[in-house]
């Protein structure tokens, strides 16, 4: 069984009415009171509303949760530079 990953989803408005979903992954830390996340995937194209971007991001996050998620051919996200 693959290890569980600590993932989160957020939406960024990069320009006026240009909303991008971003999938984040927690980075290892000794700090008990805070969790720090790095972006690992983001939308290739913007949505015109926050809610649309959130729905699209949740859909992509669900694909990553599939048993074959990280190699899922239908996933449509761009890797983010670390």
C-alpha distances in whole Angstrom, upper triangle without the diagonal:
4,7,9,12,16,17,21,23,27,30,33,36,37,41,43,41,38,35,31,28,26,22,22,19,20,21,21,24,25,27,27,29,28,25,25,24,24,24,22,23,26,28,30,33,35,35,38,37,35,33,33,31,29,28,27,25,23,23,21,19,18,17,15,13,12,9,11,13,14,15,17,20,22,21,24,24,26,24,26,27,26
4,6,9,13,14,18,21,24,27,30,33,34,37,40,38,35,32,28,25,23,19,18,16,17,17,17,21,23,25,24,27,25,22,22,20,20,21,18,19,23,25,27,30,32,32,36,35,32,31,31,28,26,26,25,22,21,21,19,16,16,15,12,11,11,9,10,11,11,13,15,18,20,18,22,21,22,20,22,24,22
4,6,10,12,16,19,22,26,28,32,33,36,38,37,34,31,27,24,21,18,16,13,14,14,14,17,19,21,21,23,21,18,19,18,18,19,17,19,22,25,27,30,31,32,35,34,31,30,30,28,26,26,25,22,21,21,19,16,16,16,13,12,13,11,13,13,12,15,17,21,22,20,22,21,22,20,21,23,21
4,7,9,13,16,19,23,25,29,30,34,36,34,32,28,25,21,19,15,14,11,11,13,13,16,18,20,19,21,19,16,17,15,16,17,15,17,20,23,25,28,29,29,32,31,28,27,27,25,22,23,22,19,18,18,17,14,14,14,11,10,12,11,13,12,12,15,17,20,21,19,21,20,21,19,20,22,20
4,6,10,13,16,20,22,26,27,30,32,31,28,25,22,18,15,12,10,7,8,10,11,14,17,18,17,19,17,13,13,12,13,13,12,14,17,20,23,25,26,27,30,28,25,25,25,22,20,21,20,17,16,17,15,12,13,14,10,9,13,13,14,12,11,15,16,20,20,17,19,17,18,16,17,18,17
4,7,11,14,17,20,23,25,28,30,29,27,23,20,17,14,11,8,6,5,9,10,12,15,15,15,16,13,10,11,9,11,12,12,14,16,19,22,25,25,25,28,26,23,23,23,21,18,19,19,16,15,17,15,12,14,15,12,11,15,16,17,14,14,18,19,22,22,18,20,18,19,17,17,18,17
4,7,10,14,16,20,21,25,27,25,23,19,17,13,10,7,5,4,6,10,12,15,18,18,17,17,15,11,11,8,10,10,9,11,13,16,19,21,21,21,24,23,19,19,20,17,15,16,16,12,11,14,12,9,11,13,10,10,14,15,16,13,13,16,17,20,19,16,17,15,16,14,14,17,15
4,7,10,13,17,19,22,24,22,20,17,14,11,8,6,5,6,8,12,14,16,19,18,18,17,14,11,11,8,10,9,10,11,12,14,18,19,19,19,21,19,16,16,17,14,12,14,14,10,10,13,12,9,11,14,12,12,16,18,19,15,15,19,18,21,20,16,17,14,16,15,14,17,16
4,7,10,14,16,19,20,19,17,13,11,7,6,5,6,9,11,15,18,19,22,21,21,20,17,14,13,10,11,9,10,10,10,11,15,16,15,15,18,16,12,13,13,10,8,10,10,7,7,11,10,8,11,13,12,13,16,19,20,16,16,19,18,20,18,15,15,13,14,14,14,17,17
4,7,10,12,16,17,15,14,10,8,6,5,7,8,11,13,16,19,21,24,22,22,20,17,15,13,11,11,9,12,11,10,11,15,15,13,13,15,13,10,11,12,9,7,11,11,8,9,13,12,11,14,16,15,16,20,23,23,19,19,22,21,23,20,17,16,14,15,15,14,17,17
4,7,9,12,13,12,10,6,6,4,6,9,11,14,16,19,23,24,27,25,25,24,20,18,17,14,14,11,13,12,9,10,13,13,10,10,12,10,7,9,10,7,6,10,10,8,10,13,13,13,16,17,17,19,22,25,25,21,21,23,22,23,21,18,16,14,14,16,14,17,18
4,6,9,11,10,8,6,5,6,7,11,12,16,18,20,24,24,28,26,26,25,21,19,17,14,14,11,14,13,10,10,13,12,10,10,12,10,8,11,12,9,10,13,13,11,14,16,16,16,19,20,20,22,25,28,27,24,23,25,24,25,23,20,17,15,15,16,14,16,17
4,6,7,7,5,4,6,9,11,14,16,20,21,24,27,28,31,29,30,28,24,22,20,18,17,15,17,16,12,12,14,12,9,9,9,9,8,11,12,10,11,15,14,14,16,19,18,19,22,23,23,25,28,31,30,27,26,28,27,27,25,22,19,17,17,18,16,19,20
4,7,8,6,6,7,11,12,15,17,20,22,24,27,28,31,30,31,29,25,24,21,19,17,15,17,15,12,12,13,11,9,11,11,12,11,15,15,12,14,17,16,15,19,21,20,20,24,24,24,27,29,32,31,27,26,28,27,27,25,22,19,17,16,17,15,17,19
4,6,5,8,10,13,15,19,20,24,26,28,31,32,35,33,34,32,29,27,25,22,21,18,21,19,15,14,14,12,10,11,10,11,12,16,15,14,16,19,18,18,21,23,22,23,26,27,27,30,32,35,34,30,29,31,30,30,27,25,21,19,18,20,18,20,22
4,6,8,11,15,17,21,23,26,28,30,34,34,37,35,36,34,30,29,27,25,24,21,23,21,18,16,17,14,11,11,9,10,11,15,15,14,16,19,19,19,22,23,23,25,27,28,29,31,33,37,36,32,32,33,32,31,29,26,23,21,21,23,22,24,26
4,6,10,13,16,19,22,25,28,30,34,35,38,36,36,34,31,29,27,25,24,21,23,20,16,14,15,12,8,8,5,6,8,11,11,11,13,16,15,16,19,20,21,22,25,26,27,29,31,34,33,30,30,31,29,29,26,24,21,20,20,22,21,24,26
4,7,10,13,17,19,23,25,27,31,32,36,34,35,33,29,27,25,22,21,18,19,17,13,11,12,9,5,6,6,7,9,12,11,9,12,15,14,14,17,19,18,20,23,23,24,26,28,32,31,27,27,28,26,26,23,21,18,16,16,19,18,20,23
4,7,10,13,16,20,22,24,28,29,33,31,32,30,26,24,22,19,18,15,17,14,11,9,11,9,5,5,6,6,6,9,8,6,9,11,11,11,14,15,15,16,19,20,21,23,25,29,28,24,24,26,24,24,21,19,16,14,15,17,16,19,21
4,6,10,13,16,19,21,25,27,30,29,30,28,25,22,20,17,15,12,13,10,7,5,8,7,5,6,9,9,8,10,9,6,8,11,9,8,12,13,12,14,17,17,17,20,22,25,24,21,20,22,21,21,18,15,13,11,11,13,13,16,18
4,7,10,14,16,19,23,25,28,27,27,26,22,20,18,14,13,10,11,8,6,5,9,9,8,9,12,11,9,10,9,5,6,9,7,5,8,10,9,10,13,14,14,16,19,22,21,18,17,20,18,19,16,13,11,9,11,12,12,15,17
4,6,10,13,15,19,21,24,24,24,23,20,17,15,11,10,6,8,6,4,7,10,11,11,12,15,14,12,13,13,9,9,12,10,7,10,12,10,10,13,14,13,15,18,21,20,16,16,18,18,19,17,13,12,9,9,10,9,12,13
4,7,10,13,16,19,22,22,22,22,18,15,13,9,9,6,6,5,6,9,12,14,14,15,18,17,15,15,15,12,11,12,11,7,9,11,9,7,11,12,10,12,15,18,17,14,13,16,15,17,16,12,12,9,10,10,9,13,13
4,7,9,13,15,19,18,19,18,15,11,9,6,5,4,6,7,9,12,15,17,17,18,21,20,17,18,18,15,13,16,15,11,12,14,12,10,13,14,12,14,17,19,19,15,14,17,18,20,19,15,15,12,12,11,10,12,11
4,6,10,12,16,16,16,17,14,10,8,5,6,6,7,9,12,15,18,21,21,22,25,24,21,21,22,18,17,19,18,14,14,16,14,11,14,15,12,13,16,18,18,15,13,17,18,20,20,17,17,14,14,12,11,13,11
4,7,9,12,12,13,13,10,7,6,4,6,9,10,13,15,19,22,24,24,25,28,26,23,24,24,21,19,21,21,17,17,20,17,15,17,18,15,16,19,20,21,18,16,20,21,24,24,20,21,18,18,15,14,15,13
4,6,10,11,13,14,11,8,6,6,7,10,11,15,17,21,23,26,26,28,30,29,26,27,27,24,22,25,24,20,21,23,20,18,20,21,18,18,22,22,22,20,18,21,23,26,26,22,23,20,19,16,14,14,11
4,7,9,11,13,11,8,8,9,11,14,14,18,21,25,27,30,30,31,34,32,29,30,31,28,26,28,27,23,24,26,23,20,23,24,20,20,23,23,24,22,20,23,25,28,29,25,26,23,23,19,18,18,14
4,5,8,10,9,7,8,10,12,16,17,21,23,27,29,32,32,33,35,34,30,31,32,29,27,30,29,26,26,28,26,23,26,27,23,23,27,27,27,25,23,27,29,32,32,28,29,26,25,22,20,20,16
4,6,9,9,9,11,14,16,20,21,24,27,30,33,35,35,36,39,37,33,34,36,32,30,33,33,29,29,31,29,26,29,30,26,26,29,29,30,28,27,30,32,35,35,32,33,30,29,26,24,24,20
4,6,6,7,9,13,16,19,21,24,26,30,33,35,34,35,37,35,31,32,34,31,29,31,32,28,28,31,29,26,28,30,27,26,30,30,32,29,28,31,33,36,36,32,33,30,29,27,24,24,21
4,6,8,11,14,17,21,22,25,27,31,34,36,35,35,37,35,31,32,34,31,28,31,31,28,27,30,29,26,28,30,27,26,29,30,31,29,28,32,33,36,36,33,33,31,30,28,26,26,23
4,7,10,14,17,20,23,25,27,30,33,34,33,34,35,33,29,30,32,29,27,29,30,27,26,30,29,25,28,30,27,26,30,31,33,30,29,33,34,37,36,33,33,30,30,28,26,26,23
4,7,10,13,17,19,22,23,26,29,31,30,30,32,30,26,27,29,26,24,27,27,24,24,27,26,23,25,27,24,24,28,29,30,27,26,30,31,34,33,30,30,27,27,25,22,23,20
4,7,10,13,15,18,20,23,26,28,27,28,30,28,24,25,26,24,21,24,24,21,21,24,22,19,22,24,21,21,24,26,27,24,23,26,27,30,30,26,26,23,23,21,19,20,17
4,7,10,13,16,17,21,24,26,25,26,28,26,23,24,26,22,21,23,23,20,20,23,21,19,22,23,20,21,24,26,26,23,22,25,26,29,28,24,24,21,21,18,16,16,13
4,7,9,12,14,17,20,22,22,23,25,24,20,22,23,19,18,20,20,16,17,20,18,15,19,20,17,18,21,23,23,20,18,22,23,25,25,21,21,17,17,15,13,13,11
4,6,9,11,15,17,20,20,22,24,23,20,22,22,19,18,20,19,16,17,19,17,15,19,19,16,18,21,23,22,19,17,20,21,23,23,19,18,15,14,11,9,9,7
4,6,7,11,14,16,16,18,21,20,18,19,19,16,15,18,16,13,15,17,14,13,16,17,14,17,20,21,21,17,15,18,19,20,20,16,15,11,10,8,6,8,8
4,7,11,13,16,17,19,22,22,19,21,20,16,16,18,16,12,14,16,12,11,15,14,12,14,17,19,17,14,12,14,15,17,17,13,13,9,8,6,5,8,8
4,7,9,12,14,16,19,19,17,18,17,13,14,15,13,10,12,13,10,10,13,12,11,14,16,18,17,13,11,13,14,15,14,10,9,6,5,5,5,9,10
4,6,9,10,12,15,16,14,16,14,10,12,13,11,8,12,12,10,11,14,14,13,16,18,21,19,16,14,16,16,16,15,11,9,5,5,7,7,10,12
4,5,7,9,13,13,13,14,12,8,11,12,9,8,11,11,9,11,14,14,14,17,19,22,20,17,16,17,16,16,14,11,7,5,6,9,10,13,16
4,7,10,13,15,15,17,14,11,14,15,11,11,15,14,12,15,17,16,16,20,21,24,22,18,17,18,17,16,14,11,8,6,6,9,11,14,17
4,7,10,12,13,15,12,10,13,14,11,12,15,15,13,16,19,18,19,22,23,26,24,21,20,21,19,18,16,14,10,9,10,13,14,17,20
4,7,9,10,12,9,7,11,12,10,11,15,15,14,17,19,19,20,23,24,28,26,23,22,23,22,21,18,16,13,12,12,15,15,18,21
4,6,7,9,6,5,9,10,9,11,13,14,14,16,19,19,20,23,24,28,27,23,24,25,23,22,19,17,14,14,15,18,18,21,24
4,7,9,7,8,11,12,12,14,16,17,18,20,22,22,24,26,28,31,30,27,27,28,26,26,22,21,18,17,19,22,21,24,27
4,5,5,6,9,10,11,12,14,16,17,18,20,22,23,25,27,30,30,26,27,29,26,26,23,21,19,18,20,22,22,25,27
4,6,5,6,9,10,10,12,14,15,16,18,20,21,22,25,28,28,25,25,27,25,26,23,20,18,17,19,21,20,23,25
4,5,5,6,9,10,10,12,14,15,16,19,20,21,23,27,27,24,25,27,24,25,21,20,18,18,20,22,22,25,27
4,5,5,6,9,10,11,12,14,15,17,19,20,22,26,25,22,23,25,22,22,19,17,15,15,18,20,21,24,26
4,5,5,6,8,10,11,12,14,15,17,18,20,24,24,20,21,22,20,20,17,15,13,12,14,17,17,21,22
4,5,5,6,9,10,10,12,14,15,16,19,22,23,19,20,22,20,21,18,15,14,14,16,18,18,21,22
4,5,5,6,9,10,11,13,14,15,17,21,21,18,19,21,19,19,16,14,13,14,17,19,20,23,25
4,5,5,6,9,10,11,13,15,16,20,19,16,17,19,16,16,13,11,10,10,13,16,17,21,23
4,5,5,6,9,10,11,13,15,18,18,14,15,17,15,16,13,11,10,9,12,14,15,18,20
4,5,5,6,9,10,11,13,16,17,14,15,17,15,17,14,12,12,12,15,16,17,21,22
4,5,5,7,9,10,11,15,15,12,14,16,13,14,11,9,10,11,15,16,18,22,23
4,5,5,7,9,10,14,13,10,11,12,10,11,9,6,7,8,11,13,15,18,20
4,5,5,7,9,12,13,9,10,13,11,14,12,9,10,10,13,13,15,18,19
4,5,5,7,10,11,8,11,13,11,13,11,10,12,12,16,17,18,22,22
4,5,5,9,8,6,8,10,7,10,8,6,9,11,14,15,17,21,22
4,5,8,8,4,6,8,7,11,10,8,10,10,13,13,15,18,19
4,6,8,6,8,11,10,13,13,11,14,14,17,17,19,22,22
4,5,5,8,10,8,11,11,11,14,15,18,18,21,24,24
4,5,8,9,9,12,13,13,17,18,20,20,22,25,25
4,6,6,6,9,11,11,14,16,18,17,21,23,23
4,5,5,9,9,8,12,12,15,14,17,20,21
4,6,9,10,8,11,11,13,12,15,17,17
4,6,9,8,11,12,13,13,16,19,20
4,6,6,9,11,13,14,17,20,21
4,6,8,11,13,14,18,21,23
4,6,10,13,15,18,21,23
4,6,9,11,14,18,20
4,7,10,13,16,19
4,7,9,13,15
4,6,10,12
4,7,9
4,6
4
